[in-house]
């Protein structure tokens, strides 16, 4: 079960949209290497706005991700690729549907 997550909004500098998209795609191996990261998504909201959504079982997993390779790499490229600092929001997951969790709770059944 996931309990916490992160939502990160990234706005590319004009002309840096493709580079930001490529940067995000390149982060997947790092996310796969984080055992506490249950779900990780890099998304494109519009031509210059991108995002990351990820979910964790607990806050220690969330913090490990924030201290990890993806956050470090983002910090290294932010000045070059981003129009403004990333907006990072910590969130609480109320309910989730994940692969392998096909059971329907009694309250929905």
MOPETA-V414260 format. One record per pair of residues at least 12 apart in sequence whose ideal C-beta (glycine too) atoms are under 10 Angstrom apart, sorted by the first residue. I is the first residue (numbers start at 1). GAP is how many residues later the second one is. D is the distance in Angstrom with one decimal. If there is no record, write none. Layout:
# MOPETA-V414260
i=<I I>
gap=<GAP GAP>
d=<D D>
This chain:
# MOPETA-V414260
i=<1 1 1 1 1 1 1 1 1 2 2 2 2 2 2 2 2 2 2 2 2 2 2 2 2 3 3 3 3 3 3 3 3 3 3 3 3 4 4 4 4 4 4 4 4 4 4 4 4 4 4 4 5 5 5 5 5 5 5 5 5 5 5 5 5 5 5 5 6 6 6 6 6 6 6 6 6 6 6 6 6 6 6 7 7 7 7 7 7 7 7 7 7 7 8 8 8 8 8 8 8 8 8 8 8 8 8 8 9 9 9 9 9 9 9 9 9 9 9 10 10 10 10 10 10 10 10 10 10 10 10 10 10 10 10 10 10 10 10 10 11 11 11 11 11 11 11 11 11 11 11 11 11 12 12 12 12 12 12 12 12 13 13 13 13 13 13 13 14 14 14 15 16 16 16 16 16 16 17 17 17 17 17 17 17 19 19 19 20 20 20 20 20 20 20 20 20 20 20 20 21 21 21 21 22 23 23 23 23 23 23 23 23 23 24 24 24 24 24 24 24 24 24 24 25 26 26 26 27 27 27 27 27 27 27 27 28 28 28 29 29 30 30 30 30 30 30 30 31 31 31 31 31 31 33 33 33 34 34 34 34 34 34 34 34 35 35 35 36 36 36 36 36 36 36 36 36 36 36 37 37 37 37 37 37 37 37 37 37 38 38 38 38 38 38 38 38 39 39 39 39 39 39 39 39 40 40 40 40 40 40 40 41 41 41 42 42 48 49 50 50 50 51 51 52 52 52 52 52 52 53 53 54 54 55 55 55 55 56 57 59 59 62 62 63 66 66 71 71 74 74 95>
gap=<37 54 56 57 92 94 95 97 100 35 36 37 52 53 54 55 56 59 60 90 91 93 94 96 99 35 52 53 54 55 56 58 59 89 90 91 93 34 50 51 52 53 54 55 56 57 58 59 86 87 88 89 32 33 34 35 48 49 50 51 57 60 84 85 86 87 88 91 31 34 46 47 48 49 50 56 59 60 65 82 83 84 85 34 36 44 45 46 47 80 81 82 83 84 34 35 42 43 44 45 46 62 63 66 78 79 80 81 34 36 40 41 42 43 75 77 78 79 80 13 14 32 33 34 35 38 39 40 41 42 64 68 71 72 73 74 75 76 77 78 34 35 37 38 39 40 70 71 72 73 74 75 76 32 35 36 37 38 69 70 71 35 66 67 68 69 70 71 33 34 69 33 32 61 64 65 66 67 27 29 30 31 32 33 64 58 61 62 22 24 28 29 30 54 57 58 60 61 62 63 21 23 29 60 59 19 27 47 50 51 53 54 57 58 17 18 19 20 26 27 28 46 50 57 17 16 44 47 13 15 25 42 43 44 46 47 12 14 42 40 41 35 38 39 40 41 42 43 21 23 34 37 38 39 35 36 37 20 22 27 30 31 34 35 36 22 26 29 18 20 21 22 24 25 26 27 28 29 32 17 18 19 20 24 25 27 28 31 33 16 17 18 19 23 55 58 60 14 15 16 17 54 57 59 60 12 13 14 15 16 25 30 12 13 14 12 28 35 34 31 32 36 35 36 13 18 19 22 34 36 36 38 12 16 36 38 41 43 37 36 31 33 28 29 27 22 24 15 17 12 14 13>
d=<8.8 9.9 6.8 9.8 8.4 9.3 7.2 8.5 8.1 9.9 5.0 6.8 9.4 4.0 6.3 6.1 9.1 9.2 10.0 10.0 4.9 9.4 5.0 7.1 9.8 9.6 8.3 7.2 6.1 6.0 8.1 9.2 9.0 6.9 5.6 9.4 9.0 9.9 9.6 7.3 5.3 8.0 6.6 5.6 9.7 7.8 5.0 9.6 6.8 6.9 6.0 6.2 10.0 9.0 8.0 10.0 6.6 6.1 4.3 6.6 7.5 9.9 8.9 7.7 4.9 7.8 5.3 8.9 9.6 9.4 7.0 7.1 5.2 8.1 8.0 6.5 7.1 7.4 9.6 6.4 7.0 6.1 7.0 10.0 9.9 6.8 7.6 5.5 8.5 8.2 7.7 4.6 8.3 5.9 9.4 9.8 8.8 5.9 4.2 7.6 8.3 9.6 9.2 8.3 5.4 6.9 5.1 7.5 9.8 7.8 6.8 7.8 5.2 8.6 9.5 6.6 4.2 8.2 8.0 9.2 7.9 9.2 9.7 9.9 9.2 9.3 7.1 4.5 6.3 7.3 8.0 8.7 8.1 6.0 9.0 9.1 9.4 5.3 8.1 9.8 9.4 9.7 6.0 5.4 7.8 9.8 9.6 6.3 4.5 5.7 9.3 8.4 8.6 9.9 8.5 4.6 7.5 6.7 6.1 6.7 6.4 8.2 9.4 7.8 6.3 6.4 4.8 9.1 10.0 7.2 7.5 9.5 8.4 9.4 7.2 4.8 7.9 8.2 8.8 9.7 6.3 5.3 9.2 8.2 9.0 8.2 8.0 5.7 9.8 9.3 8.3 9.6 5.8 9.9 8.2 10.0 9.5 4.8 7.4 9.9 8.3 6.6 6.7 9.9 9.8 9.1 9.1 9.9 7.6 7.9 9.9 5.9 9.7 6.5 9.7 3.9 8.5 8.4 6.1 8.9 7.1 9.2 9.1 9.9 6.8 9.6 9.8 8.3 8.3 6.7 8.2 8.0 4.9 9.9 6.7 8.2 7.5 7.5 9.5 9.2 10.0 9.5 7.0 4.4 5.0 9.6 9.4 7.5 9.0 7.2 8.3 9.0 9.0 6.5 8.8 7.8 9.9 8.8 9.0 8.0 6.9 5.9 6.1 8.3 8.2 9.9 8.2 8.9 9.9 5.6 6.6 7.8 7.2 2.9 7.8 9.1 5.3 6.8 9.3 5.6 7.6 6.3 9.5 6.8 8.8 8.3 5.5 8.5 9.0 8.0 5.0 6.0 6.2 7.8 9.5 8.5 6.9 7.7 6.2 4.3 8.6 9.5 7.9 6.7 9.3 7.3 7.7 4.4 7.9 9.8 8.5 8.4 4.6 7.0 9.0 9.4 9.6 7.5 9.5 9.7 9.5 9.6 9.2 9.0 9.9 7.8 9.8 8.6 8.6 8.9 10.0 9.1 10.0 8.9 9.0 5.9 6.7 8.3 8.6 9.7 8.4 9.9 6.9 9.6 9.7 8.0 8.9 9.4 8.8 6.7 9.7 9.7>
